[in-house]
């Protein structure tokens, strides 16, 4: 279900969201958009990666880019990839993508009538679709609900796909299967 549907009259009366922090800001994603929560694995850090890409790792045989939400959303003060930094595994255009957060606060049930519509063009690079009150945002604060489909622009998505494909080719050159067998002739 699209996160935008949570704001329509035909949507369920409650929307489940995962609340997390990035650079001191309380943010949320629709719970059904998060496939898994993962501890930070060992990342391959690549000099050709665009600034929001913290690194990549393999998950079930696929290359998964790890995006620093603080860089992607242009927020100052993100903690970066510390030893215990949590990842949220999502699907973006049919492929896995991991989002690096500073802290996961948990999941909450938010009544749809408690959500305040957000002007996407004015918030978090166009990603925010709503806001709601939650203790993670502090007294009187609002959590911004992000639309995972808007995290990357079309151009950023094409660049990320090209980067992922190039990284896949590079890593495949190092696989055991890619090494030709040694000639056993004397």
Backbone bond lengths (Angstrom), bond angles and torsions (degrees), N, CA, C in turn:
res aa  C-N    CA-C-N  psi(-1)  N-CA   C-N-CA  omega(-1)  CA-C   N-CA-C  phi
1 X - - - 1.444 - - 1.523 108.43 -
2 X 1.304 116.48 137.45 1.458 122.23 178.83 1.514 109.78 -68.18
3 X 1.350 117.73 142.33 1.452 119.19 177.47 1.528 111.61 -62.83
4 X 1.325 116.87 -25.52 1.458 119.22 178.04 1.516 110.89 -67.10
5 X 1.324 117.42 -28.17 1.460 121.24 -179.85 1.521 111.17 -65.16
6 X 1.327 117.56 -24.38 1.461 119.74 -179.57 1.515 111.52 -65.96
7 X 1.321 116.97 -15.81 1.456 120.02 -179.84 1.518 112.79 -99.82
8 X 1.321 118.73 -0.91 1.461 120.81 -177.44 1.525 110.52 -90.04
9 X 1.327 114.90 163.05 1.461 120.52 -177.60 1.523 112.31 -67.21
10 X 1.332 118.63 -28.02 1.459 121.26 -177.84 1.527 112.78 -86.56
11 X 1.316 117.38 -0.94 1.461 121.82 -177.34 1.526 109.97 -78.21
12 X 1.346 117.05 165.17 1.466 120.20 175.42 1.529 109.94 -59.35
13 X 1.320 116.14 160.08 1.457 120.90 -178.14 1.521 112.78 -75.43
14 X 1.325 116.69 -16.02 1.459 121.85 -179.75 1.515 108.98 -130.48
15 X 1.315 115.75 137.94 1.454 121.51 176.00 1.525 108.07 -113.25
16 X 1.321 117.41 130.45 1.465 121.41 177.19 1.522 108.15 -90.09
17 X 1.322 115.56 131.24 1.459 121.71 -177.48 1.522 109.63 -133.12
18 X 1.325 116.41 149.48 1.454 121.31 171.68 1.529 106.36 -101.73
19 X 1.327 115.77 125.84 1.457 122.11 -177.65 1.529 108.10 -101.15
20 X 1.329 115.47 135.46 1.462 121.14 -179.19 1.523 108.90 -147.05
21 X 1.330 116.00 167.93 1.467 121.73 179.09 1.509 110.25 -116.95
22 X 1.323 113.99 141.29 1.463 122.48 173.27 1.524 106.80 -139.85
23 X 1.308 116.68 122.13 1.466 122.18 177.85 1.531 111.61 51.79
24 X 1.335 116.78 41.05 1.442 121.44 177.62 1.520 115.40 77.48
25 X 1.323 117.94 4.40 1.462 122.11 179.00 1.515 109.70 -106.00
26 X 1.326 116.09 136.50 1.467 121.19 176.88 1.527 108.26 -86.55
27 X 1.321 115.44 123.71 1.457 122.74 -178.48 1.521 108.43 -129.98
28 X 1.329 115.99 167.95 1.460 120.39 178.27 1.515 109.68 -148.56
29 X 1.317 114.36 156.08 1.463 123.36 170.87 1.523 107.40 -126.51
30 X 1.323 117.98 151.25 1.462 119.03 172.57 1.528 108.89 -58.76
31 X 1.315 117.18 134.46 1.468 121.54 -176.65 1.524 111.79 -57.76
32 X 1.331 117.70 -36.42 1.466 119.28 -177.96 1.529 113.10 -72.30
33 X 1.333 118.08 -7.11 1.465 119.87 177.09 1.528 112.26 -90.30
34 X 1.342 117.20 -13.23 1.465 121.26 -178.75 1.525 108.53 -97.25
35 X 1.347 115.64 114.98 1.469 120.16 -179.28 1.514 112.25 -74.82
36 X 1.340 116.32 -40.85 1.462 121.95 -176.56 1.516 109.84 -157.95
37 X 1.324 113.52 158.11 1.455 121.29 168.63 1.518 105.39 -107.55
38 X 1.313 116.75 132.56 1.459 120.96 -176.64 1.521 110.25 -128.78
39 X 1.336 116.31 146.68 1.462 117.93 168.53 1.527 107.41 -72.32
40 X 1.292 116.17 157.79 1.462 120.06 -178.35 1.528 109.78 -68.79
41 X 1.339 117.52 115.86 1.467 119.03 177.12 1.529 109.84 -81.53
42 X 1.314 115.75 176.36 1.461 119.77 172.79 1.527 106.54 -66.30
43 X 1.319 115.50 126.21 1.463 120.47 -178.28 1.518 110.88 -102.66
44 X 1.312 115.48 142.25 1.455 120.81 167.53 1.520 105.90 -84.73
45 X 1.318 116.21 119.17 1.462 120.92 179.59 1.520 107.49 -101.53
46 X 1.301 115.03 129.62 1.453 119.61 -171.19 1.520 111.23 -120.26
47 X 1.325 116.72 135.39 1.461 119.73 -177.79 1.534 113.02 -65.87
48 X 1.313 118.27 -22.13 1.461 120.69 -179.03 1.520 113.18 -88.46
49 X 1.325 117.48 -0.98 1.466 120.78 -177.10 1.524 110.84 -70.64
50 X 1.331 116.49 141.29 1.464 119.00 173.64 1.527 109.98 -65.52
51 X 1.337 118.66 155.74 1.478 121.38 -174.19 1.530 116.26 -51.43
52 X 1.342 121.19 -38.40 1.471 117.71 -179.79 1.531 114.45 -71.27
53 X 1.328 118.43 -11.63 1.464 121.05 -177.80 1.531 108.67 -88.06
54 X 1.327 115.45 111.37 1.462 121.61 179.27 1.524 110.69 -72.69
55 X 1.315 116.95 -31.18 1.455 122.85 -179.63 1.520 109.09 164.46
56 X 1.329 115.16 -169.28 1.463 120.74 178.76 1.524 108.98 -136.69
57 X 1.327 115.61 158.41 1.461 121.58 172.54 1.516 107.80 -147.65
58 X 1.311 115.79 164.91 1.468 120.95 176.92 1.514 108.80 -95.67
59 X 1.336 114.98 135.12 1.457 121.36 177.33 1.514 106.78 -137.21
60 X 1.312 116.38 115.53 1.466 122.19 -176.68 1.522 111.25 51.25
61 X 1.330 115.93 42.40 1.458 121.51 175.17 1.515 115.96 82.83
62 X 1.317 118.12 -1.36 1.463 120.57 -179.64 1.521 110.72 -110.01
63 X 1.336 115.44 146.13 1.455 120.83 173.35 1.524 108.05 -75.07
64 X 1.334 115.65 127.10 1.464 120.72 -179.94 1.531 108.64 -118.74
65 X 1.332 117.27 113.22 1.467 119.10 173.76 1.527 109.81 -72.03
66 X 1.318 115.48 143.95 1.464 121.86 176.21 1.523 106.43 -108.35
67 X 1.337 115.42 117.96 1.461 120.33 -179.23 1.519 110.64 -100.41
68 X 1.330 115.51 132.44 1.468 121.05 173.51 1.521 107.30 -80.67
69 X 1.315 116.91 109.62 1.455 120.45 -179.01 1.527 111.85 -60.87
70 X 1.319 117.63 -31.54 1.471 119.52 179.26 1.529 110.20 -61.49
71 X 1.323 117.80 -40.75 1.469 121.02 178.43 1.522 110.83 -74.58
72 X 1.322 116.57 -40.99 1.457 120.88 -177.82 1.523 111.67 -63.94
73 X 1.334 116.55 -38.24 1.462 121.39 -177.92 1.523 112.46 -95.31
74 X 1.340 116.01 4.86 1.464 122.04 177.82 1.525 112.11 59.86
75 X 1.348 115.11 47.63 1.464 121.53 178.53 1.525 109.09 -106.85
76 X 1.299 116.73 133.64 1.462 121.03 177.61 1.526 109.94 -82.40
77 X 1.324 116.10 144.06 1.450 120.20 170.08 1.508 116.58 94.50
78 X 1.329 119.97 14.92 1.462 120.35 176.14 1.513 109.92 -64.20
79 X 1.316 116.42 145.04 1.467 120.85 -177.00 1.518 113.18 -74.75
80 X 1.310 118.52 -16.85 1.447 120.11 -177.18 1.512 110.72 79.08
81 X 1.303 115.66 -168.88 1.457 121.05 -174.05 1.515 111.06 -90.60
82 X 1.321 116.46 82.79 1.451 120.66 174.81 1.518 110.32 -77.47
83 X 1.302 116.18 172.15 1.461 122.17 -176.56 1.525 112.62 -54.74
84 X 1.318 118.09 -37.25 1.461 121.05 -176.44 1.533 113.02 -109.08
85 X 1.306 116.70 21.06 1.468 120.13 179.85 1.530 109.66 -65.66
86 X 1.330 116.55 131.27 1.466 119.54 -179.30 1.527 112.06 -87.05
87 X 1.317 114.31 149.64 1.460 121.61 175.10 1.518 109.29 -115.87
88 X 1.325 115.00 145.50 1.460 121.26 171.18 1.524 106.20 -113.62
89 X 1.311 115.89 118.82 1.460 121.04 179.24 1.522 108.29 -87.85
90 X 1.319 116.00 121.36 1.453 122.33 178.60 1.523 108.52 -123.79
91 X 1.314 115.84 170.54 1.462 120.69 172.86 1.515 107.11 -109.60
92 X 1.316 115.99 125.50 1.457 121.06 178.02 1.524 107.18 -123.45
93 X 1.303 115.88 116.17 1.463 123.16 -177.66 1.527 111.72 52.38
94 X 1.322 115.26 44.64 1.453 121.34 174.62 1.517 116.13 80.89
95 X 1.325 118.17 1.12 1.459 121.29 -178.82 1.523 110.02 -125.81
96 X 1.357 116.81 151.07 1.467 118.65 -178.73 1.529 111.80 -70.75
97 X 1.309 114.32 145.79 1.451 123.11 178.89 1.528 106.18 -145.99
98 X 1.323 117.71 135.90 1.464 121.20 179.52 1.527 109.16 -109.74
99 X 1.319 114.73 135.60 1.458 121.80 -179.89 1.522 108.79 -110.20
100 X 1.315 116.10 125.98 1.455 122.68 -176.96 1.526 109.40 -90.32
101 X 1.308 116.00 122.63 1.466 122.20 177.53 1.518 108.86 -114.87
102 X 1.328 115.90 162.61 1.457 119.76 175.04 1.528 110.31 -79.70
103 X 1.350 115.09 -36.64 1.466 120.11 -176.80 1.526 108.94 -159.37
104 X 1.323 116.48 141.74 1.463 122.12 172.69 1.527 106.44 -101.14
105 X 1.329 117.03 124.45 1.465 120.88 -179.92 1.525 111.59 -88.96
106 X 1.323 117.26 -29.70 1.456 120.99 179.52 1.511 111.43 134.54
107 X 1.319 113.81 -175.71 1.467 118.16 178.65 1.519 109.16 -104.16
108 X 1.321 114.62 147.59 1.461 120.94 -178.79 1.522 108.96 -134.20
109 X 1.312 114.67 151.40 1.462 121.28 172.08 1.521 106.47 -98.17
110 X 1.321 115.69 120.02 1.457 120.66 -177.53 1.523 108.97 -112.98
111 X 1.322 118.19 119.86 1.465 118.88 174.67 1.528 109.50 -60.79
112 X 1.312 116.65 133.96 1.461 121.12 -176.94 1.523 110.73 -57.58
113 X 1.334 117.45 -35.80 1.468 118.65 -179.32 1.537 111.98 -71.79
114 X 1.338 118.39 -10.38 1.461 121.84 176.17 1.526 111.88 -89.28
115 X 1.326 117.19 -6.91 1.462 120.77 179.76 1.520 110.19 -84.64
116 X 1.319 113.83 136.37 1.455 120.80 177.76 1.521 108.40 -103.76
117 X 1.333 118.53 124.46 1.466 119.55 179.63 1.532 110.55 -59.98
118 X 1.312 115.54 145.29 1.461 121.46 178.68 1.518 108.50 -114.16
119 X 1.291 115.82 147.01 1.465 120.81 173.58 1.523 106.30 -83.99
120 X 1.338 115.87 102.86 1.466 121.01 -172.59 1.522 112.38 -57.23
121 X 1.318 117.83 -35.92 1.457 120.27 -177.65 1.526 112.54 -66.76
122 X 1.328 117.23 -16.30 1.460 120.48 -176.74 1.522 113.25 -108.61
123 X 1.323 118.37 6.01 1.457 118.59 -172.84 1.522 112.80 -139.32
124 X 1.322 115.21 128.33 1.466 122.97 173.40 1.524 112.54 45.72
125 X 1.315 115.60 55.38 1.467 121.38 178.47 1.520 112.42 55.22
126 X 1.307 117.04 32.69 1.463 121.04 176.73 1.510 114.90 83.37
127 X 1.312 118.62 10.84 1.469 121.56 -176.11 1.521 114.06 -89.13
128 X 1.316 118.39 -28.18 1.471 120.96 -174.13 1.521 110.41 -75.34
129 X 1.332 115.17 133.68 1.468 120.13 178.81 1.522 111.86 -116.75
130 X 1.327 117.52 -15.51 1.464 120.72 -179.39 1.524 108.51 -164.10
131 X 1.317 114.40 171.75 1.449 121.39 174.77 1.515 108.65 -140.48
132 X 1.334 116.24 155.70 1.458 120.89 176.82 1.518 108.92 -154.19
133 X 1.319 115.50 154.92 1.463 121.06 179.24 1.524 109.54 -76.86
134 X 1.325 116.28 140.12 1.457 121.99 177.13 1.523 107.89 -159.73
135 X 1.342 118.13 145.31 1.469 120.21 179.16 1.531 113.52 -56.43
136 X 1.316 118.96 -26.65 1.466 121.03 -179.86 1.521 111.55 -63.31
137 X 1.339 117.46 -23.50 1.459 121.45 -178.89 1.521 112.20 -88.19
138 X 1.327 117.24 -1.80 1.456 120.66 -178.71 1.516 110.57 85.93
139 X 1.327 116.83 171.08 1.467 120.86 -178.37 1.532 110.93 -59.44
140 X 1.319 115.44 124.71 1.460 120.90 178.59 1.513 114.64 73.12
141 X 1.323 117.62 3.50 1.465 121.15 -178.06 1.511 112.51 -84.72
142 X 1.300 115.02 165.71 1.458 121.62 -179.00 1.525 109.76 -125.03
143 X 1.307 116.26 137.86 1.459 122.99 173.98 1.521 107.39 -89.20
144 X 1.310 117.25 132.06 1.464 121.53 177.43 1.522 109.14 -89.62
145 X 1.323 116.80 121.94 1.458 122.62 176.45 1.523 108.14 -85.98
146 X 1.327 116.20 121.45 1.457 122.02 -177.26 1.520 111.18 -97.34
147 X 1.306 116.33 146.44 1.457 123.03 173.22 1.525 106.87 -92.19
148 X 1.335 119.05 112.79 1.461 120.14 -177.03 1.532 113.02 -61.22
149 X 1.306 117.81 -25.94 1.458 121.10 178.12 1.518 113.63 -70.73
150 X 1.328 116.73 -15.00 1.464 121.13 -179.49 1.528 113.38 -104.26
151 X 1.328 117.62 4.06 1.466 119.22 -176.80 1.519 112.61 -61.31
152 X 1.317 116.71 -34.88 1.464 121.11 179.87 1.522 109.30 -121.00
153 X 1.312 115.72 141.82 1.456 119.61 172.95 1.529 108.12 -73.75
154 X 1.306 116.99 169.06 1.472 120.43 178.67 1.523 110.33 -59.88
155 X 1.323 117.06 -41.86 1.468 120.71 179.90 1.530 110.61 -65.41
156 X 1.350 117.48 -43.17 1.466 120.58 177.95 1.525 110.49 -62.83
157 X 1.328 116.63 -38.86 1.461 120.90 178.51 1.519 112.13 -62.40
158 X 1.331 116.59 -43.04 1.475 119.98 178.01 1.527 110.61 -63.83
159 X 1.336 116.82 -42.69 1.462 120.02 178.57 1.529 111.26 -64.43
160 X 1.332 117.08 -40.75 1.464 120.44 178.83 1.522 110.48 -65.08
161 X 1.327 118.17 -41.40 1.466 120.91 177.40 1.525 111.15 -63.20
162 X 1.330 117.40 -42.71 1.470 120.58 178.41 1.526 110.47 -63.64
163 X 1.333 116.55 -41.33 1.461 121.09 177.65 1.526 110.42 -62.89
164 X 1.322 116.71 -45.53 1.469 121.53 -178.97 1.534 109.85 -62.43
165 X 1.330 117.42 -44.00 1.465 120.87 179.47 1.530 111.59 -64.39
166 X 1.329 117.24 -41.69 1.464 120.86 178.15 1.523 110.42 -64.08
167 X 1.328 116.40 -40.58 1.464 120.63 179.26 1.527 110.81 -66.90
168 X 1.320 116.71 -38.42 1.470 120.98 176.68 1.535 110.32 -60.38
169 X 1.323 117.06 -45.97 1.476 120.66 178.17 1.529 110.58 -62.57
170 X 1.329 117.44 -43.56 1.462 121.26 -178.81 1.522 111.13 -62.59
171 X 1.335 116.82 -46.29 1.458 119.60 -179.03 1.523 112.34 -69.59
172 X 1.324 117.09 -31.87 1.463 119.80 177.66 1.521 112.09 -65.33
173 X 1.317 117.55 -26.39 1.465 120.40 176.64 1.526 111.34 -66.33
174 X 1.320 116.55 -22.18 1.457 121.50 -177.78 1.523 112.77 -96.96
175 X 1.317 117.19 -2.77 1.462 118.50 -177.70 1.522 110.30 -73.01
176 X 1.321 115.77 155.23 1.460 122.07 -179.23 1.524 110.64 -61.73
177 X 1.334 116.80 -36.35 1.460 120.53 -178.97 1.521 112.57 -66.70
178 X 1.346 117.74 -24.07 1.452 121.08 -177.10 1.525 112.34 -82.03
179 X 1.341 117.37 -13.87 1.466 120.81 -178.83 1.528 108.70 -81.08
180 X 1.348 116.72 123.28 1.466 118.67 179.05 1.529 110.71 -66.61
181 X 1.344 117.56 146.29 1.479 119.47 178.86 1.519 110.13 -65.54
182 X 1.346 114.21 148.28 1.473 119.09 179.56 1.518 109.57 -71.69
183 X 1.296 115.14 145.39 1.462 120.29 177.48 1.513 108.82 -74.14
184 X 1.331 116.33 123.29 1.470 119.26 -176.33 1.523 112.49 -92.92
185 X 1.328 118.63 6.60 1.474 120.85 179.94 1.523 109.52 -74.74
186 X 1.375 116.56 145.57 1.488 120.15 -177.58 1.491 113.48 -69.95
